[in-house]
Amino acid sequence: MREYNLLSERFIALANEMKNEGKSQQMVNAALMSASGIYATYTAAGNDGGLTASGVDQVVAVYKANLENVQKLKKQQAEK
């Protein structure tokens, strides 16, 4: 889990660098989401493939679960 958190922190640091270069948070967020979608597709289907409709649904479910977990952790931190 520690390695996962460190990798996440690196992405956040890069996103903050882009924001500090004058890019809007919305643009940085959209680019990060796009890059993540491209990499998720590559991970599942390789360089030359694409996701089927059920594959897209599976990726969406993973994103949803991850976002729900992030919100749960943020709520726990706010309650401390």
Secondary structure, DSSP 8 states (H G I E B T S, - for coil): -HHHHHHHHHHHHHHHHHHHTT--HHHHHHHHHHHHHHHHHHHHH-SS----HHHHHHHHHHHHHHHHHHHHHHHHHHT-
